[in-house]
Amino acid sequence: MSEQDLDGTVTWGALLKETEVLLERSGKSDNPKTEAKWILEEASGATRAEFASAMDELATVRGVNHLDSMVARRTAGEPIQYVLGNWAFRTLDLMVDQRVLIPRPETEMLAGLALDELDRMRPDGGGTVVDLGTGSGAIGLSIAVERPQVSRVLLTDASPDALAVARANLSGLGLLGRSVEISEGSWFEAVPERYLGECDVIISNPPYVPTAETLPASVADWEPPSALLAGRDGLDDLRLIMSDAYRWLRADGALVLEMGAEQTAGVAAELDALGFTTTIHADHAGLDRAVVARKT
Ligand SMILES: C[S@@+](CC[C@H](N)C(=O)[O-])C[C@H]1O[C@@H](n2cnc3c(N)ncnc32)[C@H](O)[C@@H]1O
């Protein structure tokens, strides 16, 4: 931004226009107008409701420095979610950074499937839910907040960095997070023995991208590979979860898994062979995205 920004003579509105132009010219943003608005909200500290009136106010030096840093990161290609440092998931506003996968809209649908299963099993509240590979905590924390009567929600991850983000998001929930526990380790190794045969719902959005698949640069260059890649056919982690889930579920409990469209039929067949009853669910784009497997 220009020199005049620092002597308090420029309005947030003028910086909004300048930011739009910089984002547009960088070619990194598909939606420079909207992203410029989000960045200005963050820099000015204005809420969505205050935004229009805040644009007539003079920018602060501190706010302009923050704005400059966000614009530099975004025009270098860093995803807008990491640049802003927070992102909406269902009812939550989650802190996100490069330690965790950016929560996706299709995973909001997955969390909805888990809530349906929990409601079926526990119409009067209570119940035990395990979110394996929690990342930012998106799924498990949504369940804790949207079903405050749930007894236990366990968040696990093999990455201590990811769990630090999940912990920060948990602490932002205050009392709504009272049912939540966090445990580090690989898949079911992180789950305490007392959960054996007690889980109403086990949910996971594990890594499921085949190692050789070419991902867009905005994903491959910024998001953690350990959150994405899962062997030659992308099924390494799904297989580990599937092979162990049955004994952790209570009778009639459900395993809810996210995966790629071309993986759903094979995963459902493997789960059927393990004694589950499965259904395949499409995401908002109409692509098969999830398998719900009930222990029968
Ligand atoms: C696709 S991300 C999903 C993150 C989050 N649940 C979401 O939906 O946004 C997969 C997560 O699984 C974690 N993960 C990878 N390998 C794991 C393992 N062996 N055991 C537990 N978690 C693992 C990654 O660290 C990452 O946080």
The ligand as a Gaussian input file, in Angstrom:
#p B3LYP/6-31G(d) Opt

LIG

0 1
 C       -8.390000     -35.068000       5.143000
 S       -7.742000     -34.478000       6.675000
 C       -9.261000     -34.200000       7.537000
 C       -9.195000     -33.176000       8.617000
 C      -10.565000     -32.848000       9.227000
 N      -11.180000     -34.013000       9.804000
 C      -11.493000     -32.258000       8.176000
 O      -12.384000     -32.956000       7.716000
 O      -11.303000     -31.102000       7.808000
 C       -7.096000     -35.947000       7.377000
 C       -6.562000     -35.843000       8.791000
 O       -6.110000     -37.141000       9.162000
 C       -4.909000     -36.999000       9.889000
 N       -4.148000     -38.251000       9.779000
 C       -3.325000     -38.667000       8.797000
 N       -2.820000     -39.888000       9.088000
 C       -3.343000     -40.256000      10.290000
 C       -3.213000     -41.399000      11.128000
 N       -2.435000     -42.419000      10.780000
 N       -3.912000     -41.425000      12.275000
 C       -4.712000     -40.384000      12.643000
 N       -4.873000     -39.262000      11.893000
 C       -4.194000     -39.193000      10.732000
 C       -4.212000     -35.807000       9.259000
 O       -3.249000     -35.259000      10.136000
 C       -5.395000     -34.905000       8.975000
 O       -5.628000     -34.038000      10.034000

